[in-house]
Amino acid sequence: MAASGYSDLREKLKSMTPHRDEEKNGARNGSGSKGRKRKFRESDDDDYGHSDDSGDLREQEARLVRGSIQQQNIFTPEECSLIEEKIDDVVAQAEAGLFREHTVDRAPLRNKYFFGEGYTYGSQLEKRGPGQERLYSKGEVDDIPGWVHELVIKRLVSNGVIPEGFVNSAVINDYQPGGCIVSHVDPLHIFARPIVSVSFFSDSALCFGCRFQFKPIRVSEPVFVLPVRRGSVTVLSGYAADDITHCIRPQDITERRAVIILRKTRPDAPRLDSDNILSSSPAERPAPLKAKRSHRRADPDAAHRPRVLEMDKEENRHPSASHHHRHSDSSENYWRRSQDSDKHRESSGRKVKMRRH
């Protein structure tokens, strides 16, 4: 390891997760030379390769991830069915426009429902990227529904997964087949650890250490793949929560799937109403937040109807736009941002076919 400039394997592993440098701005303890990050090469068949000397490091990193995850099967199929009916009720209320403005956040093939606490993604602020997320002002999202407390949180407390009173933020992510969330770390300055999630409707997988590329969408080989079963509870802490990105790949959502994410916000987490940027003079204020499509009306079945992947339109793109390349982004909202630049091409009337990966 000395030849690589590191006296501690953990320091070299940290060099493979650059978001930690952005969050902590900490110095490494080795000789001062830069560690080699994981390198991927793109081949004609969209496969990714890794340098031979990274194999051992990836295995070490996979062990660190595995060692910081806890998983339990707590909810019975009958209990899952009851909770899934409640999730359907949330979808119906959202379609009817019954929630507050920032409770519902729609994206292609994935809708989010914030309860208790909601937060902005980087694209909604002038400064984008990890570390720029902000909690909304108190009261701008709906309270955590009573059924989440009774049917989910109380079960986790009674099973010793979380302490009483831990949860003040609940998010329901509702995925359609082919939906995904790109690689990200739950904002360290917003949420305490652990991060707890409960899965419903179908089985899926949570992947760690992937890179996303778009047009067409491609995902690099994960460092670690965690199967996630219907009714299972997944708890992320330590390395898995803080030192490596996680994601859900399109190919891992083959049926409708929903996940309830339960978290606790940090007492010092920044809010939009207290951010110094927003209290500056009008000339210095960033652009206003982009409006969410939280009250878009649709028929009752619209939320469960497969949507076309807007980002996978390479063969239908105009040649003049072929030079545009969108790089991988660790922000969870990158999937949403990619849609804005494509809106002007939708008027062409071309039919877009969604590839299955």
DASULBEL-V633855 format. One record per run of one state. SS is the DSSP state (helix for helix, strand for strand, loop for the rest). FROM is the first residue (numbers start at 1). LEN is the number of residues. If there is no record, write none. Layout:
# DASULBEL-V633855
ss=(SS & SS)
from=(FROM & FROM)
len=(LEN & LEN)
This chain:
# DASULBEL-V633855
ss=(loop & helix & loop & helix & loop & helix & loop & strand & loop & strand & loop & helix & loop & strand & loop & helix & loop & strand & loop & strand & loop & strand & loop & helix & loop & strand & loop & strand & loop & helix & loop & strand & loop & strand & loop & strand & loop & strand & loop & strand & loop & strand & loop & strand & loop & strand & loop & strand & loop & helix & loop & strand & loop & helix & loop & strand & loop & strand & loop & strand & loop & helix & loop & helix & loop & helix & loop & helix & loop & helix & loop & helix & loop & helix & loop)
from=(1 & 2 & 5 & 9 & 15 & 19 & 25 & 41 & 43 & 48 & 50 & 52 & 68 & 69 & 74 & 77 & 96 & 104 & 108 & 110 & 116 & 119 & 120 & 122 & 125 & 135 & 136 & 142 & 143 & 146 & 159 & 169 & 176 & 181 & 185 & 191 & 192 & 195 & 201 & 204 & 209 & 212 & 214 & 218 & 220 & 224 & 229 & 232 & 237 & 238 & 243 & 246 & 249 & 250 & 253 & 257 & 264 & 265 & 266 & 271 & 272 & 276 & 280 & 282 & 285 & 302 & 305 & 314 & 317 & 319 & 322 & 334 & 341 & 343 & 349)
len=(1 & 3 & 4 & 6 & 4 & 6 & 16 & 2 & 5 & 2 & 2 & 16 & 1 & 5 & 3 & 19 & 8 & 4 & 2 & 6 & 3 & 1 & 2 & 3 & 10 & 1 & 6 & 1 & 3 & 13 & 10 & 7 & 5 & 4 & 6 & 1 & 3 & 6 & 3 & 5 & 3 & 2 & 4 & 2 & 4 & 5 & 3 & 5 & 1 & 5 & 3 & 3 & 1 & 3 & 4 & 7 & 1 & 1 & 5 & 1 & 4 & 4 & 2 & 3 & 17 & 3 & 9 & 3 & 2 & 3 & 12 & 7 & 2 & 6 & 9)
